[in-house]
Amino acid sequence: MSDVGEMTSHRVGAPAVPDRMTGRQKLALAVLLGAQFMLAADFSILTVSLPVVGDSLGFSLDQLQWITTGFALPAAGFTLLFGRIADLAGRRKVFLLGIGLLAAGSLLGGVAQSPGVLLTARVIQGTATAISVPSALALLTTTFPEGPLRRRALGLNGALLGGGFSAGAVLGGALTELFSWRWSFLINVPVAVLVLIGTLAVLPEGRARTRTRLDVPGAAAVTAGLLALVFGITRAGEDGWADAQVYAWLAAAAVLLVAFWFIELRSATPLVPVRVLKRRTVRLGNFGGFASIAMTTATSFSTTLYMQKVLDFPAFTTGVVIGLPGLLTVLGGTIAPRLLGRIGPPAVLALSLVVQAVGYGLLLLLGDTSTTGVLLVLLALSVGFFGHAYSLVSYMVSATSGLPDEEQGLATGLTTMSMQIAITLGIPVISAVIAARASALDGRSAADAMLGGVHAGVAVLSAFLLLSALIVWLFLGRGRAAAEAEAGA
């Protein structure tokens, strides 16, 4: 059976799956969603507070980006490794380890008195995210059978991921304004304790049926390759794409990832079985999710520049304006499973990418008038974030469908890896576009040059979303439709 066919096999002659959650499943879902919201908010909670943190601890201007990079590097680099470890060692055990490590890193960050200690805390938090997110998603997909219940659970998960990322910016600004930036770290500690208690009380272990050895050469190659990739992308955002070291790191990443592929072909116990990577649903589902997340992150960055550099709004106001449309991400995620059940994940994924392209494309109308500009930002982000919620749900459903329970940690590790690389890649690429266009308008005022740069960045990201929608529909959506027609014949 083809991979797209497996996405629909439960509709043709397969046993019926339940459509109501048990009480224990509801409790498990509450614990996992609480953890996912915290982890999503943790990435963005310091964004609007970076200048304050820098002034407090003595970071120079060029060091500030390492507060974000220190989190992103381990979060992207280690996620696939820990997703597979969760399959082999037990998902609940690995999840508990990740949440406990997050609490420790958050406490360390909250009491940090020097840049070195704070960056250490961010590395610990990023590593905790790499450990926790794939194991949490694997626990979720194995707690709920494939079908309506899993779509509903992943819909809520997508809502909380998008909502958490948006809420993080607002919460970070509010905590910094009312109390101290340190509470952006410390607030995680009591939440993590509650998640640990809930996990021990209601979540099953979720261990694979068979025990195999970890593919150490493959794990080393892919982890080093992803670290090199993310570091190279980060250097490009910091020093520009003309820096030779950027291409050295990207070349090293390419060599290591190609080596990983050949290691997996020959390994008796591969970290990522090649048959999984060959699945159209896995490849294109992750591609669609990558496009959505990268361009949404880039849009948030673009609107931040517009609000602060063109309209001259403070960081807190910027966080509120960008964060409010995040409420529609929550709404979109809660109702997305209904549309998935009607037209299928590939069609929803392609459609959601188009909606985002149209929504974010409204930012091409931005000018230098504050009232009109704020209203346009709210409208554009509301439409785009609503579509983004559908993308999150449909790409996770697509990329985890048709796989056995013992490979769900791997599948969710791949979705998490796509997410973290997208978050890291989106900003440097669009930032380079914005900077290049702004430099070309050097004869104008700084505000006008920045506005031109933002327009260029929005045009590129909207075009990429439309191209991604076309690719997903042509190679995933039409393939699924053909498989359904063949099954019904």
C-alpha positions as CSV (number, residue, x, y, z in Angstrom):
1,M,0.0,0.0,0.0
2,S,1.3,3.5,-0.9
3,D,2.1,6.0,1.8
4,V,-0.8,8.2,0.8
5,G,-3.1,5.2,0.7
6,E,-2.2,4.4,4.3
7,M,-3.5,7.8,5.3
8,T,-7.0,6.7,4.3
9,S,-6.9,2.9,5.0
10,H,-8.9,3.3,8.1
11,R,-11.8,4.4,6.0
12,V,-11.9,1.2,3.9
13,G,-12.7,-1.9,5.8
14,A,-10.7,-1.1,8.9
15,P,-12.2,-1.4,12.4
16,A,-14.1,1.6,13.6
17,V,-12.1,3.8,16.0
18,P,-13.8,5.5,19.0
19,D,-14.9,9.2,18.5
20,R,-15.1,10.1,22.2
21,M,-12.3,10.6,24.7
22,T,-12.2,8.7,27.9
23,G,-11.8,10.6,31.2
24,R,-8.2,9.5,31.4
25,Q,-7.5,10.6,27.8
26,K,-8.8,14.0,28.6
27,L,-6.5,14.3,31.7
28,A,-3.6,13.1,29.6
29,L,-4.4,15.6,26.9
30,A,-4.6,18.5,29.5
31,V,-1.1,17.6,30.8
32,L,0.4,17.3,27.3
33,L,-1.2,20.5,26.0
34,G,-0.1,22.4,29.1
35,A,3.5,21.3,28.5
36,Q,3.3,22.2,24.8
37,F,2.0,25.7,25.5
38,M,4.8,26.3,28.0
39,L,7.4,25.0,25.6
40,A,6.1,27.1,22.7
41,A,5.9,30.3,24.8
42,D,9.4,29.6,26.1
43,F,10.9,30.3,22.7
44,S,9.3,33.8,22.2
45,I,8.9,35.0,25.8
46,L,12.2,36.8,25.8
47,T,11.9,38.3,22.3
48,V,10.6,41.7,23.3
49,S,12.7,41.8,26.5
50,L,16.1,41.3,24.9
51,P,17.2,44.9,25.2
52,V,16.3,45.0,28.9
53,V,18.1,41.7,29.5
54,G,21.1,43.0,27.7
55,D,21.2,46.2,29.8
56,S,20.7,44.3,33.0
57,L,23.5,41.7,32.5
58,G,25.9,43.6,30.4
59,F,25.4,42.0,27.0
60,S,26.9,44.0,24.1
61,L,24.6,44.6,21.1
62,D,26.1,41.9,19.0
63,Q,25.8,39.4,21.8
64,L,22.1,39.7,22.2
65,Q,21.2,37.4,19.4
66,W,23.0,34.5,21.2
67,I,20.2,34.6,23.8
68,T,17.9,33.3,21.0
69,T,20.6,31.2,19.2
70,G,21.7,29.5,22.5
71,F,18.1,28.1,22.6
72,A,17.7,27.4,18.9
73,L,20.9,25.4,18.4
74,P,20.2,22.5,20.8
75,A,16.5,22.7,20.2
76,A,17.0,21.9,16.5
77,G,20.1,19.9,16.7
78,F,19.1,17.3,19.2
79,T,15.4,16.9,18.5
80,L,15.7,13.9,16.1
81,L,18.1,12.1,18.4
82,F,15.9,12.4,21.4
83,G,12.7,11.6,19.5
84,R,14.3,8.2,18.7
85,I,15.6,7.8,22.2
86,A,12.1,8.2,23.4
87,D,11.0,5.3,21.2
88,L,13.7,3.1,22.6
89,A,13.9,4.1,26.3
90,G,10.3,5.0,27.0
91,R,8.5,8.2,26.1
92,R,7.2,9.1,29.5
93,K,10.6,8.7,31.1
94,V,12.2,10.9,28.4
95,F,9.4,13.5,28.7
96,L,9.9,13.7,32.5
97,L,13.6,14.2,32.0
98,G,13.0,17.1,29.5
99,I,10.5,18.9,31.7
100,G,12.7,18.5,34.8
101,L,15.6,19.9,32.8
102,L,13.5,22.8,31.6
103,A,12.6,23.7,35.2
104,A,16.3,23.6,36.2
105,G,17.3,25.8,33.2
106,S,14.5,28.2,33.9
107,L,15.5,28.6,37.5
108,L,19.2,29.1,36.5
109,G,18.1,31.8,34.0
110,G,15.9,33.5,36.6
111,V,18.8,34.0,39.0
112,A,21.6,34.6,36.4
113,Q,24.0,37.4,37.2
114,S,26.2,37.3,34.2
115,P,25.9,36.7,30.4
116,G,27.7,33.3,30.6
117,V,25.2,31.9,33.2
118,L,22.2,33.2,31.2
119,L,23.4,31.6,28.0
120,T,24.0,28.4,29.8
121,A,20.4,28.5,31.0
122,R,19.2,29.1,27.4
123,V,21.2,26.1,26.2
124,I,19.7,24.0,28.9
125,Q,16.2,25.2,28.0
126,G,16.8,24.5,24.3
127,T,18.1,21.0,25.1
128,A,15.0,20.4,27.3
129,T,12.8,21.4,24.4
130,A,14.6,18.9,22.1
131,I,13.9,16.2,24.7
132,S,10.3,17.2,25.6
133,V,8.6,18.1,22.4
134,P,9.0,15.0,20.3
135,S,8.3,12.7,23.3
136,A,5.2,14.8,24.2
137,L,3.9,14.5,20.6
138,A,4.7,10.8,20.6
139,L,2.7,10.3,23.8
140,L,-0.1,12.2,22.3
141,T,-0.3,10.3,19.0
142,T,0.0,6.9,20.8
143,T,-2.6,7.9,23.4
144,F,-5.2,8.6,20.7
145,P,-5.8,6.2,17.8
146,E,-5.4,7.4,14.2
147,G,-8.7,9.0,13.2
148,P,-11.1,11.6,14.6
149,L,-9.7,11.5,18.2
150,R,-6.1,12.0,17.0
151,R,-7.1,14.8,14.6
152,R,-8.9,16.5,17.5
153,A,-6.0,16.1,19.8
154,L,-3.5,17.4,17.2
155,G,-5.9,20.3,16.5
156,L,-5.8,21.4,20.1
157,N,-2.0,20.8,20.1
158,G,-1.6,23.0,17.1
159,A,-3.8,25.7,18.7
160,L,-1.7,25.7,21.8
161,L,1.6,25.7,19.9
162,G,0.6,28.8,17.8
163,G,-1.2,30.4,20.8
164,G,1.8,29.8,23.0
165,F,4.3,31.3,20.6
166,S,2.1,34.5,20.3
167,A,1.3,34.6,24.0
168,G,5.0,34.3,24.8
169,A,5.7,37.7,23.3
170,V,2.8,39.4,25.2
171,L,3.6,37.6,28.5
172,G,7.3,38.4,28.2
173,G,6.5,42.1,27.7
174,A,4.0,42.2,30.5
175,L,6.2,40.4,33.0
176,T,9.2,42.7,32.2
177,E,7.0,45.8,32.4
178,L,5.3,44.9,35.7
179,F,7.9,42.9,37.5
180,S,11.3,41.9,36.0
181,W,12.6,40.1,32.9
182,R,13.6,37.3,35.4
183,W,10.0,36.2,35.7
184,S,10.1,35.3,32.0
185,F,12.3,32.4,33.3
186,L,10.9,31.8,36.7
187,I,7.3,31.4,35.7
188,N,8.2,28.1,34.0
189,V,9.2,26.5,37.3
190,P,5.8,26.1,39.0
191,V,4.2,25.1,35.6
192,A,6.9,22.5,35.1
193,V,6.3,21.0,38.6
194,L,2.5,20.7,37.8
195,V,3.3,19.0,34.5
196,L,5.6,16.5,36.2
197,I,2.9,15.6,38.8
198,G,0.3,15.3,36.1
199,T,2.5,13.1,33.9
200,L,3.3,10.7,36.7
201,A,-0.5,10.5,37.6
202,V,-2.1,10.0,34.2
203,L,0.3,9.2,31.4
204,P,1.3,5.7,30.4
205,E,4.9,4.8,29.8
206,G,4.6,4.4,26.0
207,R,7.6,2.1,25.4
208,A,8.2,0.4,22.1
209,R,7.4,-3.3,22.0
210,T,10.9,-4.2,20.8
211,R,14.2,-3.1,22.1
212,T,17.0,-2.2,19.6
213,R,20.3,-0.5,19.9
214,L,20.7,3.2,19.2
215,D,22.4,4.0,15.9
216,V,25.3,5.9,17.3
217,P,27.1,6.8,14.0
218,G,23.8,8.0,12.5
219,A,23.0,9.9,15.6
220,A,26.4,11.6,15.6
221,A,26.2,12.5,11.9
222,V,22.6,14.0,12.0
223,T,23.1,15.8,15.2
224,A,26.4,17.4,14.1
225,G,24.9,18.2,10.7
226,L,21.8,19.9,12.1
227,L,24.0,21.9,14.6
228,A,26.2,23.0,11.7
229,L,23.1,23.9,9.6
230,V,21.5,26.0,12.3
231,F,24.8,27.6,13.3
232,G,25.5,28.6,9.6
233,I,22.0,30.0,9.2
234,T,22.4,32.0,12.4
235,R,25.8,33.3,11.3
236,A,24.1,34.5,8.1
237,G,21.5,36.4,10.0
238,E,24.2,38.0,12.2
239,D,27.1,38.7,9.7
240,G,25.2,38.5,6.3
241,W,25.3,36.0,3.5
242,A,28.5,37.3,2.1
243,D,30.5,35.9,5.0
244,A,32.6,32.9,3.9
245,Q,32.3,31.2,7.2
246,V,28.5,30.9,6.6
247,Y,29.1,28.7,3.6
248,A,31.8,26.7,5.3
249,W,29.3,25.8,8.0
250,L,26.5,25.1,5.5
251,A,28.9,22.9,3.4
252,A,29.9,21.0,6.6
253,A,26.2,20.5,7.3
254,A,25.6,19.2,3.8
255,V,28.4,16.7,4.0
256,L,27.3,15.4,7.4
257,L,23.7,15.1,6.4
258,V,24.6,13.2,3.2
259,A,26.8,11.0,5.2
260,F,23.9,10.4,7.6
261,W,21.8,9.2,4.6
262,F,24.4,6.6,3.6
263,I,24.9,5.5,7.2
264,E,21.1,4.9,7.5
265,L,21.1,2.8,4.2
266,R,23.7,0.5,5.7
267,S,22.7,0.4,9.4
268,A,21.1,-2.7,10.9
269,T,19.2,-0.5,13.4
270,P,19.0,2.9,11.7
271,L,18.1,6.1,13.6
272,V,15.7,7.0,10.8
273,P,14.7,4.1,8.6
274,V,15.0,5.2,5.0
275,R,11.5,3.8,4.3
276,V,10.2,6.5,6.6
277,L,12.0,9.3,4.8
278,K,10.8,7.9,1.5
279,R,7.1,8.3,2.5
280,R,5.5,11.1,0.6
281,T,3.3,12.0,3.6
282,V,6.4,12.4,5.8
283,R,8.4,14.4,3.3
284,L,5.7,16.7,2.0
285,G,3.9,17.0,5.4
286,N,7.1,18.3,6.9
287,F,7.8,20.5,4.0
288,G,4.4,22.2,4.3
289,G,4.9,22.6,8.0
290,F,8.4,24.0,7.5
291,A,7.1,26.6,5.0
292,S,4.3,27.7,7.2
293,I,6.4,28.1,10.4
294,A,9.4,29.7,8.7
295,M,7.3,32.3,7.0
296,T,5.1,33.0,10.0
297,T,8.2,33.6,12.1
298,A,9.6,35.8,9.4
299,T,6.3,37.8,9.3
300,S,6.4,38.4,13.0
301,F,10.0,39.6,12.6
302,S,9.0,41.9,9.7
303,T,6.0,43.4,11.6
304,T,8.2,44.0,14.6
305,L,10.6,46.0,12.5
306,Y,7.7,47.9,11.0
307,M,6.2,48.7,14.3
308,Q,9.4,49.8,16.0
309,K,11.5,51.2,13.2
310,V,8.8,52.8,11.0
311,L,6.0,53.7,13.5
312,D,8.3,54.1,16.5
313,F,6.2,52.0,18.9
314,P,7.8,50.6,22.1
315,A,8.5,46.8,22.5
316,F,5.5,46.2,24.8
317,T,3.0,47.7,22.4
318,T,4.6,45.8,19.6
319,G,4.2,42.5,21.5
320,V,0.5,43.2,22.2
321,V,-0.3,44.0,18.6
322,I,1.5,40.9,17.3
323,G,0.2,38.7,20.1
324,L,-3.5,39.5,19.9
325,P,-4.1,37.8,16.5
326,G,-2.6,34.7,18.2
327,L,-6.0,34.2,19.7
328,L,-7.2,33.3,16.2
329,T,-4.5,30.6,16.1
330,V,-6.1,29.0,19.1
331,L,-9.6,29.2,17.4
332,G,-8.3,27.8,14.1
333,G,-6.6,24.9,15.8
334,T,-9.7,23.9,17.7
335,I,-11.9,23.8,14.6
336,A,-9.3,22.5,12.1
337,P,-10.1,18.8,12.7
338,R,-13.6,19.2,11.2
339,L,-12.2,20.4,7.9
340,L,-9.5,17.7,8.0
341,G,-12.2,15.1,8.3
342,R,-14.1,16.5,5.3
343,I,-11.4,17.2,2.7
344,G,-8.3,15.6,4.1
345,P,-5.0,16.8,5.5
346,P,-3.2,17.5,2.2
347,A,-6.0,19.8,0.9
348,V,-6.2,21.6,4.2
349,L,-2.4,22.0,4.3
350,A,-2.3,23.5,0.7
351,L,-5.3,25.7,1.4
352,S,-3.9,27.0,4.7
353,L,-0.7,28.0,2.9
354,V,-2.7,30.0,0.4
355,V,-4.6,31.7,3.2
356,Q,-1.4,32.7,4.9
357,A,0.0,34.1,1.6
358,V,-3.1,36.2,1.2
359,G,-3.1,37.4,4.8
360,Y,0.5,38.2,5.1
361,G,0.4,39.8,1.6
362,L,-1.9,42.5,3.0
363,L,1.2,43.9,4.7
364,L,2.3,45.1,1.2
365,L,-0.2,47.9,1.8
366,L,1.6,49.2,4.9
367,G,2.5,52.9,5.0
368,D,3.8,55.3,7.6
369,T,0.5,56.2,9.2
370,S,0.3,54.7,12.6
371,T,-3.5,54.2,12.9
372,T,-3.9,52.6,9.5
373,G,-0.7,50.6,10.0
374,V,-1.7,49.1,13.3
375,L,-5.2,48.1,11.9
376,L,-3.6,46.6,8.8
377,V,-1.1,44.6,10.9
378,L,-3.9,43.3,13.1
379,L,-6.0,42.3,10.0
380,A,-3.1,40.7,8.1
381,L,-1.9,38.7,11.1
382,S,-5.4,37.6,12.1
383,V,-6.0,36.1,8.6
384,G,-2.5,34.7,8.4
385,F,-2.4,33.2,11.9
386,F,-5.8,31.6,11.4
387,G,-4.4,29.9,8.3
388,H,-1.2,29.0,10.2
389,A,-3.2,27.1,12.8
390,Y,-4.7,24.9,10.0
391,S,-1.1,24.3,8.7
392,L,0.2,23.2,12.1
393,V,-2.6,20.6,12.5
394,S,-2.6,19.3,8.9
395,Y,1.1,18.9,8.7
396,M,1.4,17.0,11.9
397,V,-1.5,14.7,10.9
398,S,0.1,14.2,7.5
399,A,3.6,13.5,8.8
400,T,2.6,11.0,11.5
401,S,-0.2,9.1,9.6
402,G,0.3,5.5,8.6
403,L,3.2,4.8,10.9
404,P,3.3,2.2,13.7
405,D,3.3,3.2,17.3
406,E,6.9,2.2,17.8
407,E,8.0,4.8,15.1
408,Q,5.8,7.7,16.4
409,G,8.7,9.2,18.4
410,L,10.8,9.3,15.2
411,A,7.9,10.8,13.3
412,T,7.2,13.5,15.9
413,G,11.0,14.1,16.2
414,L,11.0,14.9,12.4
415,T,8.1,17.3,12.8
416,T,9.8,19.0,15.7
417,M,13.0,19.2,13.8
418,S,11.2,20.8,10.9
419,M,9.6,23.3,13.3
420,Q,12.8,24.3,15.0
421,I,14.8,24.7,11.7
422,A,12.0,26.7,10.3
423,I,12.0,29.1,13.3
424,T,15.7,29.5,12.9
425,L,15.8,29.8,9.1
426,G,12.8,32.1,8.4
427,I,14.2,35.2,10.1
428,P,17.8,35.3,8.7
429,V,16.6,34.7,5.1
430,I,13.8,37.4,5.2
431,S,16.1,39.7,7.2
432,A,18.7,39.5,4.4
433,V,15.9,40.5,1.9
434,I,14.8,43.4,4.0
435,A,18.4,44.6,4.6
436,A,19.2,44.4,0.9
437,R,16.2,46.4,-0.2
438,A,16.6,48.9,2.6
439,S,20.3,49.4,1.5
440,A,19.1,50.0,-2.1
441,L,16.9,52.8,-0.7
442,D,19.7,54.4,1.2
443,G,19.0,57.9,-0.2
444,R,15.6,58.0,1.6
445,S,14.9,58.5,5.3
446,A,15.6,55.5,7.6
447,A,11.9,54.9,8.1
448,D,11.1,54.9,4.4
449,A,14.1,52.6,3.7
450,M,12.9,50.2,6.3
451,L,9.3,50.3,5.0
452,G,10.6,49.4,1.5
453,G,12.6,46.6,3.0
454,V,9.6,45.2,4.9
455,H,7.6,45.3,1.6
456,A,10.3,43.3,-0.1
457,G,10.4,40.7,2.7
458,V,6.6,40.4,2.6
459,A,6.6,39.9,-1.1
460,V,9.2,37.1,-0.9
461,L,7.6,35.2,1.9
462,S,4.1,35.4,0.4
463,A,5.5,34.1,-2.9
464,F,7.2,31.2,-1.1
465,L,4.0,30.3,0.6
466,L,2.1,30.2,-2.7
467,L,4.8,28.0,-4.3
468,S,4.8,25.7,-1.3
469,A,1.0,25.4,-1.5
470,L,1.3,24.4,-5.2
471,I,4.0,21.8,-4.4
472,V,2.0,20.3,-1.5
473,W,-1.2,20.0,-3.6
474,L,0.5,18.6,-6.7
475,F,2.6,16.0,-5.0
476,L,0.6,15.2,-1.9
477,G,-3.0,16.2,-2.4
478,R,-3.4,14.8,-5.9
479,G,-1.6,11.6,-4.9
480,R,-4.0,11.1,-2.0
481,A,-7.0,11.7,-4.2
482,A,-5.7,9.1,-6.7
483,A,-5.2,6.6,-3.8
484,E,-8.7,7.1,-2.5
485,A,-10.2,6.7,-6.0
486,E,-8.2,3.4,-6.4
487,A,-9.3,2.2,-3.0
488,G,-13.0,2.9,-3.8
489,A,-12.8,1.2,-7.2
